[in-house]
Structure formats: C-alpha cells, structure tokens
Amino acid sequence: MKKAIIFIMTLVLLLVGCKSHNNKSLNLKVGTWKTAQTIQPFFYNDYINSNHTVEAVPFTNPGDMKTALLAGELNFCGTTLVTAITAASNGEPIVLVAGLANRCSALVVGKDSGVEKEADLKGKRIAYVPGTMHHLLLLEVLSSNGIDVEKDVELIRIDFFDMVQALGLGIIDAFYSGEPYPSIAVVEGCGRVLTYPTLEDNLGEINAAMITTKEEIKNNPEGIQALVDAHVATTIKLNDDRDTWLKAAGELGTRKEVLDIAVDNMELIYDIDDDYIHHVKALAGRMLEQGMIQQLPDFDHLFDLSFLKKSMEKDLK
C-alpha cells in the first residue's frame, strides 16, 4: 500500500511538472527601430500567449541589433536583408524566420541640385550609410547609368537622421535612405524623391525581415514560435487598421504630415514565399557583384520557415 501511495504521488508530481513546463512563462526581448515600417514588435504583447511578456528594445541601426542578438541579449530582432546576407556570408549563425517590411526606400535630391534624372547624379555629392540596403540600391542606380563610383561622384557617409539637414544646408546634393527621411525632406521643402526601387531590377521591393539565431531555435523554440505568432497577428491587425498603425507611428515620433506621404512607400509584411526567396538570392548576387560581400551565403541554412508555417496554419483555423 505504501509503495502504491508513493507511486501515485510521484506520478502526480510528474504531471504537475509537465504542465508547468508546457505553460512556463517567458520574458522575451525583441529588437526593432522606432519607425512606422518596423513597428510590429511594439504590439506583440497584445497578441502573445498570456504566459509570456515581450520587451521591444529600440535601436537606431540593424548592425547593433544583430550584434545584440548574437550576444544573447535579444531573442528576436528586425534587420535589413543586406545586413542579414552580409552576416550569413560571414558565417554568422543568423536565421530569417519572417518578413518585416517591403519598399520603404527612396533616392532624394535637393531642390537646387539640378538633378532631373538619374544620369544627372554624375558629379554630385551623395550621402549614404555603408553596408545598408540603401547603399546597394544607390550603387545599382549609379552603375546602371554608367556612373563610376570612384571617379564620377562623391559619396559621403552621413547617418540617416542627419541627411535631411545636410541636404537643406547644401552639404550634399542627394541621399538614398529609408522612410521617414525621404518624406521629411519633401515636407520640409528641401528635397524631392527622384526614384523609388522597382521590380524591374529583379530585386523586387524587399527590404527587412525578422531574424533569430540557430541557438535560439534549438534552445527556445517555444519562445520563437510565440514571437512569430505575435508578429503574424500584429501585422494582419495593422494592415487591416491603418489608423491604429499610423497613430502608433506618430506616438513613436513621426509627424502626421510626414506619415501621410510615407505611407504609400511602406508595406508591413510577415510572409516569406518562393518569390521573396528568389529576390533575396538576386539581392545577394548583386551584393557579390558590387563587392559588398566576398561569397554567397548558404541559403539552405539562411531560412527557417517552420515557425511561420505553423503560425499561418493557426490563422487559417
């Protein structure tokens, strides 16, 4: 009888332990930017399992986010695809698990720059941030117009948040950047958008994605699944409710008149389909040709769409 009681008590403890494990609370940290096109993580707590909490940690550039992720300070973060490809080509263990944003970029010229078409950029001073999506897009514009980067233009490294001021002061003639800075230049009257990226270059309009690490996927699959679930639900909500999206973006610090212009150049996404992967591979190929990377990444290990697939199956139920 005594042995039976001990057996039953042990079984109860095991069952309680299993239940506790399956419902464990997770405190998750997610990196992102304070921009309208990268806003989803600020809403994750509205859609994540009630056992979990999410801290959205704002950064000013994707490189710092990726470094924090690799250091174990974040579970999940946004990144530009150029940053992700560069990291993967260097053997860093990052993994793309969901989309984040499309479009969002623009080439802006000063109102007195005399630039009416892309070919007019020859001889001009152009601001850029090295190693970014916008850097590659700028190189593509210049090379497609026969403009030698070394001889025909002066590329000036300026942080994104200083580009509009530099344009207004006449320090530069143009810049390639992401929103909201192109729209700020338009609102402030110091610049105008010359071109937006298009599908014609085979790169599509891809821009940013959500990443984690191989270690997180191995050791914290429940947390990553919860974050991807929240990301999908948040993206659907904000796409269906533009007013909530733009109001929240305004609370992050972007003026309404800027958002009214920028909104048509931004797309919130979560899915990664075959076309998306095709464009990522094309982007990596162009980065290799432009000398931004030394080798192509291992695409078989760059993507893990299993979490996204499970999230989308839940959404269809």
N, C-alpha and C positions, 0 to 999 in steps of 0.2 A: 504493500500500500504506500509506504514511504517513497519507494522508487517511482511509483506512478505519479505521486504528487510532484516530485522533483522534475519528472519528465514534462508534466503539464506546465509547470511554472517556467521551465526552460523554453518550451515551445511558445508560450505567451510572450516572453521577453524577446525572442527572435522575431515574432510577428510585429511587435511594437517597434523593434529596431528597424525592421524593413520598412514599415510605414513611415517612421521618422525620416529614414534615409530618402525615401521617394518624395517626401514633401519638405526636404531641407530648404532652409532659407538661404538665398544667395544675395550678396551685395556686389553688384556688377558695376564696373566703370567703363564708360564709353567716351571716346574722343571724337570731337567734331569741331566745326567752325561756327561762329555766330553769323551765319548768312542764311538767306531765305532758302537757297537751294540745298543746304545741308542741315536743315532744321529738325529732321525727324527724331534724332535721339533725345531732344528736349521734351518729347511727348511719350517716350517709351513707358514711363510709369503709369500712364493712363491705360495701357494695353497689355502690360506684362502680368504674368501669374502673380497673384496677391502675396505669395510667399516671398517674392523677390523684390528688391529695390534696385534702381538704376541711378547712378550719378553721371550726368552728362558733363564732361570736362571740356571746356572750350580751349582751342589752340588757335594760333594765327597762321600756321603753315603745316602742310602734310608731313614734311620731313620730321618735325618734332613729334607729331602724333605717332608716326611709325616707330621712332626711337623709343618712345614711352611704351608702346605695345610690345616691342621686342624685349624690353627690360622687365616686363611683367607688371607694369604699373597700370595697364589697361587690359580689359578682356576683349575689346572690340573697338574698331575706330573707322572713320572715314579716311579716304585717301584719293588722290588723283590717280588715274590709271598710269600716267607716266611714272609717278613715284613707285607704284606697285610693280611695274615692269622692270624698272631700274633695280629695285630691291631683289626681285626674283632672279634677275640676270646675274646678280652678285652672290647668289646662293643663300640669301636670307630667307628664313622659313615662314614667309607670309602666305596667306591663302585668301583668295577672293570668294566670298560666300553670298553676296547680294549686291545689287545695283544701288546707287545712291542718287545720282543726278546726271542728266544729259544737257547738252548745249551749254549755256552759261558764259561763254567766252565771246570776245569781240576785239577787233582791231580798231582803235580810236585814233583819230588825227586831230591836230589843233585847228582851230577855226581860221588861223592865219598861216597855216603850214604850206599852203599851195598844193596840197595833195588831193587830187581828184580821183585818182585810180591807183591801183597797187603799184604799177610801174613807176609812179611818181615818188615812191619812197626812196629811190636812189638818191644818195647824197644827204639823207635825213638822219636825225638823231632819234633813236627809238629805244624806249625803256622796256625792260624785260626782267624776269626773275629766272635765273638759270635752273635747268633741270625740271621745269614745270611743263604742264600741258600747253600753256600759252607760249612757252619758249619754242616747243616743237612746231606749233601752228604758225608762229612767226617765221621760223626757218623755212617752212613749207611755202609760205607766201613769197618770201624773197627768192628762193630757188626757182619757183615756178615762173617768176618774172625775170629770170636771168640776172638777178642782183647778187653780186658777190658779197658775202657777209664780211669778209676781211678787208675788202677794198672799197666797196660802194656805199656802205652805210656805217654809222657809228652806233653800236649797241651799248647802251648804258644800263648798268644794273641799278635798279631802284625798287624798293619794296612796293608792293601793290598799293598800300594805303597812302603812299606819297606820290603816286603817279599823277593824279588829277592836279595836285598843286604844282608839280613840276611842269605839266602841260600848260596850266594857266600862266605860269611865270615865264614861259618861253624857253625853259631849260631843255625841253625835248620837243620834238615835232609830232611824235606819235607814241602809243604804247599798246601792247597786247596784254589783256588782263581778263579776269573773270568778274562777273557781277558781284557787287553793285557798282564797281568803279566806272565801267563804261557809261552806265546810266547816270551816275553822279556828274560825269563830265558833260553830258548832254543837258542835265538840269541846270548846272552852273554856267552853261553857255560858253565854256572854254574848248569844247570838242564836239565831234560828231562821229558816229560809227561809220567806218568805211566799209567793213565787211564782217560777216559772221561766218563761222565754219559751216560747210555744207557737206552733203553726202557725196558730192562729185569726186572728192579725193580718196574715196574708199575707206576713210577713217570713220565715216558716219558722224554722229553728233555725240558720241560717248565722251564722258568726262570723269566721273568719280564713282567709287564703289565702296562697299564696306568690307573690311578685312579683319582677320584674326590670325592666329599662329597655329602651326601644327601641334604645338604643345597644348594650347587651349583646347583644340579639337579632341585631342587624346584624353586630357585630364578633366575637362569641364564641358562635355558635350551637352549636358542638360542646360547649362548657362548659355551656351551659344545658340541652342535651339530656342530658348526663351527670348533671346535678343533678336534673332531673325524673325520669330513670330511677331514680336512687337514692332519690328521695322516694317514688315509687310502690312500689318493692320494700320499703323500710323500713316504710311504712305497712301494707302487707299483712302483713309479718312481725309487727309489734307488735299488730295486731288479732288475729292468729292465736295469739299467745303473750302473753296478758295478764300472766303472772307476770314475764316479762322486761321488759315495759313498766313495770309498777309498781315493780319492783325498781330499774330505772334512774331512775325519777322520784324514788324515795326517796333515791337517791345524789345527786340534784340538790338535796336539802334539804327535801322534803316528807315529813312524818311518815306512817307507815303508817296510823294510825287516821284521819288526815285523808283519805288516798287512798281508804280503804275506803268513805268516804261520797261523796267527789267523783267516783269512777269512773263512777257511773251518770249523771252530768251532763256527761260528756265523750265525744266521739267523734272519733277520728282519721280523716281522710279525705284523698283525693287527687283524686277526680274532680270535674269541673265539667260538669254536664249542662244540659239545657234548663231543668229546674225550678230549678236553682241560679241560672242567669242571670235567670230570672223573678223570683226572690226578691231578687237584687241590685238589679234595676231598681225593685222595690217599695220596697226599703230606701232607695234614692236618692230616690225620690219622697217618702217620709216625711221624710227629712232636709231636702228642699227646703221642705216644708210647715212643719217645725219651725224653719226659719231657720238650720239648720246649714250649708247651702251656698246659694249665690246662683244657681246654674244647674246643670242636669243635665250629667253628663259625656258624652263621645262614646262610647257603648257599643260602637260598631263597632271602636274602637281600644283599648278597655279590656282586651279579652280576646285572647289568642293561645293557642289550644288545640292547635296543631300539634305541639308537643313532647309534650304529654300523649297525643295520639292515637298518636304513634309508640311511646311507652312502653307503652301499653296493647296495641298490636299485638304488641310483643315479648313481653309477658306471656302472650298467647294462643297463642304458638307452642309 
